[in-house]
Amino acid sequence: MLVWLMVMLATLVGLFYLLSGRDNPLASLEGGELAVLAVFGALALLYVVSLAGDYRGRALHALRHAGIWVGLFFALIAAYSYRDDLSQVARRVGGELLPAGTPLPEAAGEVGDRAVRLRKHQSGHFLARGTVNGAPISMLVDTGASTVVLKPADAERAGIDVSALTFSTPVNTANGMTFAAPVRLRALGIGSIVLDDVEALVAKPGNLNESLLGMSFLRRLRSYEFSGDFLTLRG
């Protein structure tokens, strides 16, 4: 039994280096890799010897357990080989399980890019759960709004003194003309995308049910793209 376990161990090590894609694995190993391989081999040999005693006279049990370990070994290799594809699957699953509007990290198109993905709300609109001046705030994505617009409660949550504002900027809404107060937001973030000094308006009390993520934020991004039930923002 010890001989068979040793053969199986040697086979696993050989397959591992065969799958690594190296033309001459042993010759291309560096000093650190050789040391790791030697330590691994010594520990594996010690483990195999201990197993040989535990499974004496129980060859079927030994082979069954060895098969389980072989399966786990190849499962780990496969998971590592397809780690990029698996991360995409994980992001998509996360997008379905997390509340709509939760920004999910997305693969960046260029070095230095920051990208997030938003899933459409059941209402048919896109929500963005972000931060304004560090305070958590949910906003409705609205490409028809020329600026970010905060309802008074969200503005106060972001540290803005609404009572000191002057509502002098005319704004056209679905309910007609109204007035809002111009402000500058110290920082507005959606996931990993954070913009400083963002132009915004604060609506008069009672005139806005949801804060709006408008073009004063969106036009400063590298791009934003609607694709089915998802909106991708790239900063």
Secondary structure, 3 states (H helix, E strand, C coil): CHHHHHHHHHHHHHHHHHHCCCCCHHHHCCHHHHHHHHHHHHHHHHHHHHHHHHCCCCHHHHHHHHHHHHHHHHHHHHHHHCHHHHHHHHHHHHHHHCCCCCCEECCCCCCCCCEEEEEECCCCCEEEEEEECCEEEEEEECCCCCCEEECHHHHHHCCCCHHHCCCCEEEEECCEEEEEEEEEEEEEEECCEEEEEEEEEEECCCCCCCEEECHHHHCCCCEEEEECCEEEEEC
